[in-house]
């Protein structure tokens, strides 16, 4: 609570991070050629870029040791998305994780008991003392876990807007700067993109639905006849480009981005994802399908001018796509398809969203989610300016 009220200097935050880091096992890939690189997102709605960029970067010859988390509240979790693939194992041991990173170039797992055990204890204290929203404590928690992966560089996707933890640009910049300073203090190369979360990223929200979208992007195909999810594709490629650059496989970020595009277009990224899935027991033949669906239609003519993206995420939660508390069970088939983005014209009766669930009381949860989504969507007579996806870029 003293940290919450008084704050910490950059040096103090770096020291706290190191103490938490050394409370458990720290991986070491220095015996292998190259610079291992990971990416961290501060969390959003429809945020599935890790699952696209990891195989791209691994296919570029950069090792990607990725330890991810689960969803809680209105934000989704990478592990939950992966577990919608039948048989996919996210609970590899650290020895298995190290071996797969060495032989394949990438592994996707959850935090183990050996990684930063102090973080788990401190987070429990933050939760019961109302001190979760402290930038030094947030940053020490994030960076201790990332540094424990044995990485040499890290790319950050710091979300900003109505669906993000940081609602305002100033706060997002402070978070990005603090994370970068910690990484720099630990001799890691760092880059941060501050990105817009004032609308959902991509076309789908929900675990199996988002995996379906990832598959389509990695294969270069349309998803259910829709190819207009360029925001998710473009952000994934840009983040991958920065990772390829920091991993030593490009002379600058732009060359890394072009390399990422070529790898995606060549089919090598999808081949890498197939290899990762095979190594971790995943069966890509059939994702689980929802038992019921429902369309939410526009109530008036105009243009979509804004979303309360957090409320959109809460609507997905109502359908069963996430957790209100850690013990909740997820319906991997549940979620939302977004048919309109900011700037799109709509007519009364047009589809705004399609809802999916396998909940036994589907009519009831559809009714709840419908009201939440209509309240979260603003339709105006004037066409709004479409917001930039990437707001700022920072490199140490």
C-alpha positions as CSV (number, residue, x, y, z in Angstrom):
1,X,0.0,0.0,0.0
2,X,3.0,2.3,0.6
3,X,4.1,1.7,-3.0
4,X,0.5,2.3,-4.2
5,X,0.3,5.7,-2.5
6,X,4.0,6.9,-2.8
7,X,5.0,5.3,-6.1
8,X,8.5,4.1,-6.9
9,X,11.5,5.5,-8.8
10,X,12.6,3.7,-12.0
11,X,15.6,2.3,-10.1
12,X,13.4,1.0,-7.3
13,X,11.0,-0.6,-9.7
14,X,13.8,-2.3,-11.6
15,X,15.2,-3.7,-8.2
16,X,11.8,-5.0,-7.2
17,X,11.5,-6.7,-10.6
18,X,14.8,-8.3,-10.1
19,X,14.0,-9.6,-6.6
20,X,10.7,-11.1,-7.9
21,X,12.5,-12.5,-10.9
22,X,15.1,-14.3,-8.8
23,X,12.4,-15.8,-6.4
24,X,12.1,-18.6,-8.9
25,X,13.8,-20.3,-11.9
26,X,15.2,-18.1,-14.7
27,X,15.6,-19.7,-18.1
28,X,18.8,-19.3,-20.0
29,X,19.1,-19.6,-23.8
30,X,22.5,-18.0,-24.2
31,X,24.0,-21.3,-25.2
32,X,21.9,-21.1,-28.4
33,X,22.6,-18.8,-31.4
34,X,20.6,-15.6,-31.8
35,X,18.5,-13.4,-29.5
36,X,15.2,-14.9,-28.1
37,X,12.4,-12.4,-28.3
38,X,8.8,-12.3,-26.8
39,X,5.9,-9.9,-26.9
40,X,3.6,-8.7,-24.2
41,X,0.2,-7.1,-24.5
42,X,-1.5,-5.2,-21.7
43,X,-4.8,-6.9,-22.7
44,X,-7.8,-6.0,-24.8
45,X,-10.9,-7.3,-26.6
46,X,-10.4,-9.5,-29.6
47,X,-6.6,-9.3,-29.0
48,X,-5.2,-12.4,-30.7
49,X,-2.0,-11.1,-32.2
50,X,0.3,-13.4,-30.1
51,X,-1.1,-16.4,-31.9
52,X,-0.3,-14.9,-35.3
53,X,3.0,-13.3,-34.7
54,X,4.7,-16.1,-32.7
55,X,4.8,-18.5,-35.7
56,X,5.8,-15.7,-38.1
57,X,8.7,-14.7,-35.9
58,X,9.8,-18.3,-35.3
59,X,9.6,-19.0,-39.1
60,X,12.0,-16.0,-39.5
61,X,14.6,-17.9,-37.4
62,X,14.0,-16.0,-34.1
63,X,13.4,-18.1,-31.0
64,X,10.1,-17.2,-29.3
65,X,9.8,-18.5,-25.7
66,X,6.2,-17.3,-24.9
67,X,4.7,-17.7,-21.4
68,X,1.2,-16.4,-21.5
69,X,-1.8,-15.9,-19.2
70,X,-5.5,-16.6,-19.0
71,X,-8.4,-14.2,-19.4
72,X,-10.1,-12.5,-16.5
73,X,-12.9,-9.9,-16.7
74,X,-13.5,-8.3,-20.1
75,X,-10.0,-9.2,-21.6
76,X,-9.3,-12.5,-23.2
77,X,-6.3,-14.8,-22.5
78,X,-3.9,-16.5,-24.9
79,X,-4.0,-19.8,-23.0
80,X,-7.8,-20.0,-23.2
81,X,-7.7,-19.4,-26.9
82,X,-5.1,-22.2,-27.4
83,X,-7.1,-24.6,-25.2
84,X,-10.0,-24.3,-27.6
85,X,-7.9,-26.4,-30.0
86,X,-8.7,-30.0,-29.0
87,X,-5.8,-31.6,-27.1
88,X,-3.5,-28.5,-27.1
89,X,-1.2,-28.7,-24.0
90,X,-0.3,-25.4,-22.4
91,X,1.0,-27.0,-19.2
92,X,4.4,-28.2,-20.5
93,X,7.1,-28.5,-17.9
94,X,9.9,-25.9,-18.1
95,X,12.3,-28.6,-19.3
96,X,9.8,-29.5,-22.1
97,X,9.4,-25.8,-22.8
98,X,13.2,-25.2,-23.1
99,X,13.6,-28.3,-25.3
100,X,10.8,-27.2,-27.7
101,X,12.2,-23.6,-28.0
102,X,15.6,-25.1,-28.8
103,X,14.4,-27.6,-31.4
104,X,11.4,-25.9,-33.0
105,X,12.0,-22.2,-32.2
106,X,8.8,-21.5,-30.3
107,X,6.7,-22.9,-27.5
108,X,3.4,-21.4,-26.0
109,X,2.7,-22.2,-22.4
110,X,1.3,-20.9,-19.1
111,X,3.2,-19.7,-16.1
112,X,4.5,-22.6,-14.0
113,X,5.1,-22.8,-10.2
114,X,8.8,-22.3,-10.7
115,X,8.5,-19.0,-12.5
116,X,8.3,-15.9,-10.2
117,X,6.5,-17.5,-7.2
118,X,6.8,-14.1,-5.4
119,X,4.6,-12.5,-8.1
120,X,1.8,-14.9,-7.3
121,X,2.0,-14.1,-3.6
122,X,2.3,-10.3,-4.1
123,X,-0.6,-10.3,-6.5
124,X,-2.8,-12.0,-4.0
125,X,-1.9,-9.2,-1.5
126,X,-2.6,-6.5,-4.1
127,X,-6.0,-8.0,-4.8
128,X,-7.1,-8.0,-1.1
129,X,-5.6,-4.5,-0.4
130,X,-7.1,-2.8,-3.4
131,X,-3.7,-2.0,-4.8
132,X,-3.8,-3.8,-8.2
133,X,-3.8,-0.5,-10.1
134,X,-0.3,0.6,-9.3
135,X,2.0,1.2,-12.2
136,X,5.3,0.1,-10.4
137,X,3.6,-3.1,-9.1
138,X,2.0,-3.8,-12.5
139,X,5.3,-3.3,-14.3
140,X,7.3,-5.4,-11.8
141,X,4.7,-8.2,-12.2
142,X,4.8,-8.1,-16.0
143,X,8.6,-7.8,-16.4
144,X,9.6,-10.3,-13.8
145,X,7.7,-13.0,-15.6
146,X,8.9,-12.0,-19.1
147,X,12.6,-11.7,-18.0
148,X,12.3,-15.2,-16.5
149,X,11.8,-16.6,-20.0
150,X,15.4,-16.0,-20.8
151,X,14.7,-13.4,-23.5
152,X,17.1,-10.9,-24.9
153,X,14.5,-8.5,-26.2
154,X,10.8,-7.7,-25.7
155,X,8.2,-6.0,-27.8
156,X,5.2,-4.4,-25.9
157,X,1.7,-3.8,-27.2
158,X,0.4,-1.2,-24.7
159,X,-3.4,-0.8,-25.3
160,X,-5.1,2.5,-24.8
161,X,-8.8,3.4,-24.9
162,X,-12.2,2.2,-23.7
163,X,-11.3,-1.5,-23.8
164,X,-7.9,-1.2,-22.3
165,X,-6.6,-1.1,-18.7
166,X,-5.2,2.3,-19.5
167,X,-8.0,4.5,-20.8
168,X,-5.9,7.6,-21.5
169,X,-2.8,8.1,-23.7
170,X,-0.8,9.8,-20.9
171,X,-1.3,6.8,-18.6
172,X,-0.5,4.3,-21.5
173,X,2.7,6.2,-22.2
174,X,3.7,6.2,-18.5
175,X,3.2,2.4,-18.5
176,X,5.2,1.9,-21.7
177,X,8.0,4.1,-20.5
178,X,8.2,2.3,-17.1
179,X,8.2,-1.1,-18.8
180,X,10.9,0.0,-21.2
181,X,13.1,1.4,-18.4
182,X,12.9,-1.9,-16.5
183,X,13.9,-3.9,-19.5
184,X,16.8,-1.5,-20.3
185,X,18.0,-1.7,-16.7
186,X,18.2,-5.5,-17.2
187,X,20.1,-5.1,-20.5
188,X,17.2,-6.1,-22.8
189,X,16.4,-4.4,-26.1
190,X,12.9,-3.0,-25.9
191,X,10.2,-1.6,-28.2
192,X,6.7,-0.5,-27.4
193,X,3.7,0.2,-29.6
194,X,0.8,2.1,-28.0
195,X,-2.3,0.8,-29.9
196,X,-5.9,1.8,-30.0
197,X,-8.4,-0.3,-28.0
198,X,-11.5,2.0,-28.6
199,X,-12.9,-0.8,-30.7
200,X,-12.5,-4.6,-30.8
201,X,-9.4,-5.9,-32.6
202,X,-10.3,-8.0,-35.6
203,X,-13.7,-9.6,-36.3
204,X,-14.2,-12.1,-33.5
205,X,-14.2,-12.1,-29.7
206,X,-14.2,-15.4,-27.9
207,X,-11.8,-18.3,-27.8
208,X,-12.5,-20.8,-30.6
209,X,-13.8,-17.9,-32.8
210,X,-10.6,-16.0,-32.4
211,X,-8.6,-19.1,-33.2
212,X,-10.6,-19.5,-36.4
213,X,-9.7,-16.0,-37.3
214,X,-6.0,-16.6,-36.6
215,X,-6.1,-19.7,-38.8
216,X,-7.6,-17.7,-41.7
217,X,-4.9,-15.0,-41.3
218,X,-2.1,-17.4,-41.1
219,X,-3.4,-19.3,-44.2
220,X,-4.1,-16.1,-46.1
221,X,-7.7,-17.0,-46.5
222,X,-11.0,-15.2,-45.7
223,X,-12.8,-16.1,-42.4
224,X,-16.4,-17.1,-43.1
225,X,-16.3,-15.2,-46.3
226,X,-15.0,-12.1,-44.6
227,X,-11.5,-10.7,-45.4
228,X,-11.9,-7.3,-43.8
229,X,-10.0,-7.9,-40.6
230,X,-7.0,-5.9,-41.7
231,X,-6.5,-4.2,-38.3
232,X,-5.6,-7.5,-36.6
233,X,-3.5,-8.6,-39.6
234,X,-1.6,-5.3,-39.8
235,X,-0.9,-5.0,-36.1
236,X,0.3,-8.6,-35.9
237,X,2.7,-8.0,-38.8
238,X,4.0,-4.8,-37.3
239,X,4.6,-6.4,-33.9
240,X,6.3,-9.4,-35.6
241,X,8.5,-7.0,-37.6
242,X,9.8,-5.4,-34.5
243,X,10.5,-8.8,-33.0
244,X,12.3,-9.9,-36.1
245,X,14.4,-6.8,-35.9
246,X,15.2,-7.0,-32.2
247,X,16.0,-10.7,-32.7
248,X,18.8,-9.8,-35.1
249,X,17.2,-11.0,-38.4
250,X,16.6,-7.5,-39.9
251,X,18.6,-4.3,-40.0
252,X,15.6,-2.2,-38.8
253,X,11.9,-2.5,-37.9
254,X,10.7,-1.7,-41.5
255,X,12.9,-4.5,-42.9
256,X,11.5,-6.8,-40.2
257,X,7.9,-5.9,-41.1
258,X,8.6,-6.6,-44.8
259,X,10.1,-10.0,-43.8
260,X,7.0,-10.8,-41.7
261,X,4.8,-10.1,-44.7
262,X,6.8,-12.3,-46.9
263,X,6.8,-15.2,-44.4
264,X,3.0,-14.9,-44.0
265,X,2.4,-14.8,-47.7
266,X,4.7,-17.8,-48.3
267,X,2.7,-20.1,-46.0
268,X,5.7,-20.7,-43.7
269,X,3.9,-19.1,-40.7
270,X,1.0,-21.5,-41.0
271,X,3.5,-24.4,-41.4
272,X,5.2,-23.3,-38.2
273,X,1.9,-23.0,-36.4
274,X,1.0,-26.6,-37.5
275,X,4.4,-27.8,-36.1
276,X,3.8,-26.0,-32.8
277,X,0.3,-27.6,-32.5
278,X,1.6,-31.0,-33.3
279,X,4.4,-30.7,-30.7
280,X,1.9,-29.6,-28.0
281,X,-0.7,-32.2,-28.8
282,X,-3.2,-30.0,-30.7
283,X,-5.7,-31.3,-33.3
284,X,-6.4,-28.7,-35.9
285,X,-9.0,-30.6,-37.8
286,X,-12.1,-29.2,-36.0
287,X,-12.6,-26.3,-33.6
288,X,-15.6,-26.6,-31.3
289,X,-18.8,-25.0,-32.6
290,X,-21.4,-23.1,-30.7
291,X,-24.9,-24.7,-30.4
292,X,-26.8,-21.4,-30.8
293,X,-26.4,-18.1,-32.5
294,X,-28.3,-14.8,-32.6
295,X,-28.0,-11.6,-34.6
296,X,-28.0,-8.1,-33.0
297,X,-29.4,-5.6,-35.5
298,X,-29.0,-1.8,-35.8
299,X,-31.9,0.2,-34.4
300,X,-31.3,3.2,-36.6
301,X,-29.6,4.5,-39.7
302,X,-26.2,6.3,-39.6
303,X,-22.6,5.5,-39.0
304,X,-20.9,3.6,-36.3
305,X,-19.0,6.3,-34.4
306,X,-17.9,4.6,-31.3
307,X,-17.8,1.6,-29.0
308,X,-17.4,1.2,-25.2
309,X,-15.1,-1.7,-25.9
310,X,-15.0,-2.8,-22.3
311,X,-18.8,-3.3,-22.3
312,X,-18.4,-5.3,-25.6
313,X,-15.9,-7.5,-23.7
314,X,-18.4,-7.8,-20.8
315,X,-21.1,-8.9,-23.3
316,X,-18.8,-11.7,-24.5
317,X,-18.3,-12.6,-20.8
318,X,-22.1,-12.8,-20.4
319,X,-22.2,-15.4,-23.2
320,X,-19.6,-17.5,-21.4
321,X,-16.5,-16.5,-23.3
322,X,-14.6,-15.4,-20.2
323,X,-14.3,-15.4,-16.5
324,X,-15.7,-13.0,-13.9
325,X,-13.6,-14.8,-11.3
326,X,-10.6,-17.1,-11.7
327,X,-12.6,-20.3,-10.8
328,X,-15.3,-19.7,-13.6
329,X,-15.4,-22.3,-16.4
330,X,-15.2,-21.0,-20.0
331,X,-17.4,-22.0,-22.9
332,X,-14.8,-22.1,-25.7
333,X,-17.5,-21.8,-28.3
334,X,-19.0,-18.6,-27.0
335,X,-18.3,-15.2,-28.4
336,X,-19.2,-12.3,-30.7
337,X,-18.7,-11.6,-34.4
338,X,-18.3,-7.9,-35.1
339,X,-19.9,-6.9,-38.4
340,X,-19.3,-3.2,-38.3
341,X,-16.3,-1.1,-37.3
342,X,-16.0,2.7,-36.5
343,X,-16.8,4.7,-39.7
344,X,-19.0,2.0,-41.3
345,X,-22.4,3.0,-42.5
346,X,-25.4,1.1,-41.2
347,X,-29.1,0.9,-42.0
348,X,-31.8,0.0,-39.5
349,X,-32.1,-3.8,-39.5
350,X,-28.4,-4.4,-40.6
351,X,-26.5,-6.8,-38.5
352,X,-24.1,-5.2,-36.0
353,X,-23.1,-8.4,-34.2
354,X,-23.7,-12.2,-34.2
355,X,-23.6,-13.8,-30.8
356,X,-22.6,-17.4,-30.2
357,X,-23.0,-19.7,-27.2
358,X,-23.5,-23.3,-26.0
359,X,-25.1,-22.1,-22.8
360,X,-28.2,-24.2,-21.9
361,X,-30.2,-21.0,-21.4
362,X,-29.1,-19.4,-24.7
363,X,-32.2,-17.2,-25.1
364,X,-31.5,-15.6,-21.7
365,X,-27.8,-14.9,-22.2
366,X,-28.5,-13.6,-25.8
367,X,-31.0,-11.1,-24.4
368,X,-28.5,-9.9,-21.8
369,X,-25.6,-9.6,-24.3
370,X,-27.9,-7.9,-26.8
371,X,-28.7,-5.1,-24.4
372,X,-25.1,-4.7,-23.4
373,X,-23.9,-4.5,-27.0
374,X,-26.6,-2.0,-28.1
375,X,-25.7,0.2,-25.1
376,X,-22.0,-0.1,-26.0
377,X,-22.4,1.0,-29.6
378,X,-22.9,4.6,-30.7
379,X,-24.5,5.3,-34.1
380,X,-24.4,8.9,-35.3
381,X,-25.7,10.8,-38.4
382,X,-22.2,12.1,-39.2
383,X,-19.4,9.9,-40.4
384,X,-16.6,9.9,-37.8
385,X,-12.9,9.9,-38.3
386,X,-11.5,6.4,-38.2
387,X,-9.0,6.2,-35.4
388,X,-5.4,5.2,-36.0
389,X,-4.6,1.7,-34.9
390,X,-1.1,2.5,-33.8
391,X,-0.9,5.7,-31.8
392,X,2.8,5.8,-30.9
393,X,6.0,3.8,-31.2
394,X,8.8,3.8,-28.6
395,X,12.2,2.1,-28.9
396,X,15.0,2.2,-26.3
